[in-house]
Amino acid sequence: MRAKTAVVTGSATGIGRAVALRLSGDHNVVVNAKSNEDEGRRTVEEITAAGGSAVFIRSDVSTQQGVDQLFEAVREIFGRATVLVNNAGATRSAPLGSWDEAHWYDMLATNLVSCALTSQAFVGQLDRARAAIVNVSSARGIERYARIGVAAYSAAKAGVINLTGALAKALAPQVTVNVVSPGFVETRYFQRSDLTAEDEAMIDGWRKAVPIERFVDPDEIAAAVIFLAKEPAMTGANLVMDGGWTLTVS
Ligand SMILES: NC(=O)c1ccc[n+]([C@@H]2O[C@H](COP(=O)([O-])OP(=O)(O)OC[C@H]3O[C@@H](n4cnc5c(N)ncnc54)[C@H](OP(=O)(O)O)[C@@H]3O)[C@@H](O)[C@H]2O)c1
């Protein structure tokens, strides 16, 4: 077992998984997902095969009950965590005219309420230990001309950036709180088996429209997360890692 422990929400796949793998070099890692147990266990196996220490906790961090389950497991297994990466999130689009309470509450709960509740529980178990929180927002959270179909997601991610500032100020100097805002990242969302040839052509068009002419790699976002988690002089910062994409939309 390592001396330090990190919790990475939504780390069965994608960006969270890349963050968990990187953090496992010097932390026990609590891997989490809402339902994808197979991929969660695969992440744990990869960490342990490389000599690291990790456990998978399935829980829904958009609910207080799920957050309590997660931190109960942290306490029982590792005692205390000093790094929290609030990465769990999901995008769902809904055109104006089709909006309903379920869509808006789902986007806000999954992407924003989860960060607030998890951060509170994390701080509650710290005692006086120095610690770091890194939130994962989105370039859509800072975008001035967000697409209307993803307005609920964008508003939730804008909330994550605002929440980061509030927490950073309230928790200094004990805890640093920063946020990473990725642009398009090469994850399962863009590699789904149900994509039509038309979808693929559209996604390829998006790739070419990014100034760096590709999407960002999950491991590049993970490197930014690790930097923010370890840099004591950074707090309240929003690190945009989007290959220049936001330059093209405002
Ligand atoms: N990919 C991009 O282009 C991109 C761009 C900007 C920002 N982001 C943000 O980056 C983060 C990671 O995204 P990703 O692309 O890596 O997505 P992903 O591969 O779909 O991973 C999302 C993870 O979050 C988990 N999750 C979702 N809701 C949860 C909940 N309520 N409780 C616990 N876990 C939950 C998922 O578990 P289950 O599969 O079990 O639900 C999964 O492990 C998200 O916050 C996303 O909004 C992504």
The ligand as an SDF file (V2000), in Angstrom:
LIG
                    3D

 48 52  0  0  0  0  0  0  0  0999 V2000
  -14.6110   13.4690  -23.6440 N   0  0  0  0  0  0  0  0  0  0  0  0
  -14.6380   14.7820  -23.8420 C   0  0  0  0  0  0  0  0  0  0  0  0
  -14.5050   15.2660  -24.9950 O   0  0  0  0  0  0  0  0  0  0  0  0
  -14.8190   15.7230  -22.6810 C   0  0  0  0  0  0  0  0  0  0  0  0
  -14.6870   17.0970  -22.9160 C   0  0  0  0  0  0  0  0  0  0  0  0
  -14.8490   17.9950  -21.8610 C   0  0  0  0  0  0  0  0  0  0  0  0
  -15.1240   17.5270  -20.5980 C   0  0  0  0  0  0  0  0  0  0  0  0
  -15.2610   16.1820  -20.3870 N   0  0  0  0  0  0  0  0  0  0  0  0
  -15.5680   15.7580  -19.0140 C   0  0  0  0  0  0  0  0  0  0  0  0
  -14.5940   14.8430  -18.5840 O   0  0  0  0  0  0  0  0  0  0  0  0
  -15.1580   13.9450  -17.6280 C   0  0  0  0  0  0  0  0  0  0  0  0
  -14.8750   12.5180  -18.0470 C   0  0  0  0  0  0  0  0  0  0  0  0
  -15.4800   12.3070  -19.3100 O   0  0  0  0  0  0  0  0  0  0  0  0
  -15.0680   11.1110  -20.3020 P   0  0  0  0  0  0  0  0  0  0  0  0
  -15.1830   11.6640  -21.6610 O   0  0  0  0  0  0  0  0  0  0  0  0
  -13.8280   10.4700  -19.8540 O   0  0  0  0  0  0  0  0  0  0  0  0
  -16.3770   10.1980  -20.1090 O   0  0  0  0  0  0  0  0  0  0  0  0
  -16.6240    8.6530  -19.8450 P   0  0  0  0  0  0  0  0  0  0  0  0
  -15.6010    7.7820  -20.4960 O   0  0  0  0  0  0  0  0  0  0  0  0
  -18.0590    8.4570  -20.1850 O   0  0  0  0  0  0  0  0  0  0  0  0
  -16.4040    8.5440  -18.2750 O   0  0  0  0  0  0  0  0  0  0  0  0
  -17.2950    9.1160  -17.3760 C   0  0  0  0  0  0  0  0  0  0  0  0
  -17.1870    8.3680  -16.0650 C   0  0  0  0  0  0  0  0  0  0  0  0
  -18.0530    9.0120  -15.1330 O   0  0  0  0  0  0  0  0  0  0  0  0
  -18.8450    8.0050  -14.4990 C   0  0  0  0  0  0  0  0  0  0  0  0
  -20.0860    8.5920  -13.9980 N   0  0  0  0  0  0  0  0  0  0  0  0
  -21.0520    9.2590  -14.6780 C   0  0  0  0  0  0  0  0  0  0  0  0
  -22.0170    9.6320  -13.8340 N   0  0  0  0  0  0  0  0  0  0  0  0
  -21.6520    9.1940  -12.6000 C   0  0  0  0  0  0  0  0  0  0  0  0
  -22.2340    9.2650  -11.3120 C   0  0  0  0  0  0  0  0  0  0  0  0
  -23.4020    9.8850  -11.1210 N   0  0  0  0  0  0  0  0  0  0  0  0
  -21.5880    8.6860  -10.2790 N   0  0  0  0  0  0  0  0  0  0  0  0
  -20.4030    8.0610  -10.4490 C   0  0  0  0  0  0  0  0  0  0  0  0
  -19.7880    7.9650  -11.6510 N   0  0  0  0  0  0  0  0  0  0  0  0
  -20.4230    8.5280  -12.7050 C   0  0  0  0  0  0  0  0  0  0  0  0
  -19.0560    6.9550  -15.5660 C   0  0  0  0  0  0  0  0  0  0  0  0
  -19.4680    5.7310  -14.9820 O   0  0  0  0  0  0  0  0  0  0  0  0
  -20.6150    4.8350  -15.7180 P   0  0  0  0  0  0  0  0  0  0  0  0
  -20.0510    4.5390  -17.1040 O   0  0  0  0  0  0  0  0  0  0  0  0
  -20.7640    3.6520  -14.8570 O   0  0  0  0  0  0  0  0  0  0  0  0
  -21.8400    5.7190  -15.7800 O   0  0  0  0  0  0  0  0  0  0  0  0
  -17.6440    6.9140  -16.1600 C   0  0  0  0  0  0  0  0  0  0  0  0
  -16.7950    6.1180  -15.3680 O   0  0  0  0  0  0  0  0  0  0  0  0
  -16.6490   14.2880  -17.5590 C   0  0  0  0  0  0  0  0  0  0  0  0
  -16.8880   15.1260  -16.4580 O   0  0  0  0  0  0  0  0  0  0  0  0
  -16.8830   15.0210  -18.8660 C   0  0  0  0  0  0  0  0  0  0  0  0
  -17.9840   15.8910  -18.7890 O   0  0  0  0  0  0  0  0  0  0  0  0
  -15.1160   15.2680  -21.3960 C   0  0  0  0  0  0  0  0  0  0  0  0
  1  2  1  0
  2  3  2  0
  2  4  1  0
  4  5  1  0
  4 48  2  0
  5  6  2  0
  6  7  1  0
  7  8  2  0
  8  9  1  0
  8 48  1  0
  9 10  1  0
  9 46  1  0
 10 11  1  0
 11 12  1  0
 11 44  1  0
 12 13  1  0
 13 14  1  0
 14 15  2  0
 14 16  1  0
 14 17  1  0
 17 18  1  0
 18 19  2  0
 18 20  1  0
 18 21  1  0
 21 22  1  0
 22 23  1  0
 23 24  1  0
 23 42  1  0
 24 25  1  0
 25 26  1  0
 25 36  1  0
 26 27  1  0
 26 35  1  0
 27 28  2  0
 28 29  1  0
 29 30  1  0
 29 35  2  0
 30 31  1  0
 30 32  2  0
 32 33  1  0
 33 34  2  0
 34 35  1  0
 36 37  1  0
 36 42  1  0
 37 38  1  0
 38 39  2  0
 38 40  1  0
 38 41  1  0
 42 43  1  0
 44 45  1  0
 44 46  1  0
 46 47  1  0
M  CHG  2   8   1  16  -1
M  END
$$$$
